[in-house]
Amino acid sequence: MDDVLVYVIIGVLMFFIGLILGYLLMKRYYHGRFLTVAKECERVDTIVPLIAEMERES
């Protein structure tokens, strides 16, 4: 019974570690995309690149 408990604890820990790492990676990815789109909006002085990015992501 102790072995099963150890495996359950390891499984739960791995799930939460994966959840946190996935969140951090997605946050980093979309932060970079947002900065790229923001610079493009600033360069052309319109929100058209933002709308195009929203269409591409949806």
C-alpha positions as CSV (number, residue, x, y, z in Angstrom):
1,M,0.0,0.0,0.0
2,D,2.9,2.3,0.7
3,D,4.2,1.9,-2.9
4,V,0.8,3.0,-4.3
5,L,0.8,6.1,-2.1
6,V,4.4,7.0,-3.2
7,Y,3.4,6.6,-6.9
8,V,0.3,8.8,-6.4
9,I,2.3,11.5,-4.7
10,I,4.9,11.4,-7.5
11,G,2.1,11.6,-10.1
12,V,0.5,14.6,-8.4
13,L,3.8,16.4,-8.1
14,M,4.7,15.7,-11.7
15,F,1.2,17.0,-12.8
16,F,1.6,20.3,-10.9
17,I,5.2,20.7,-12.1
18,G,4.0,20.3,-15.7
19,L,1.2,22.7,-15.1
20,I,3.5,25.4,-13.7
21,L,6.1,24.8,-16.5
22,G,3.4,24.9,-19.2
23,Y,2.0,28.2,-17.7
24,L,5.5,29.8,-17.7
25,L,6.3,28.7,-21.2
26,M,3.0,29.9,-22.6
27,K,3.4,33.2,-20.7
28,R,6.8,33.7,-22.2
29,Y,5.7,32.9,-25.7
30,Y,2.7,35.2,-25.7
31,H,4.6,38.0,-24.0
32,G,7.1,37.9,-26.9
33,R,4.3,37.8,-29.4
34,F,2.6,40.8,-27.7
35,L,5.8,42.9,-27.8
36,T,6.3,42.1,-31.5
37,V,2.7,43.2,-32.3
38,A,3.0,46.2,-30.1
39,K,6.1,47.4,-31.9
40,E,4.4,46.8,-35.2
41,C,1.4,48.9,-34.1
42,E,3.7,51.6,-32.9
43,R,5.6,51.6,-36.2
44,V,2.5,51.9,-38.5
45,D,0.5,54.0,-36.0
46,T,-2.6,51.9,-36.2
47,I,-4.2,48.8,-34.5
48,V,-4.5,46.8,-37.7
49,P,-1.6,44.5,-36.8
50,L,-3.3,43.8,-33.4
51,I,-6.5,42.8,-35.2
52,A,-4.6,40.6,-37.6
53,E,-2.8,38.9,-34.7
54,M,-6.2,38.3,-32.9
55,E,-7.6,36.7,-36.1
56,R,-4.5,34.5,-36.5
57,E,-4.8,33.3,-32.9
58,S,-8.5,32.6,-32.9
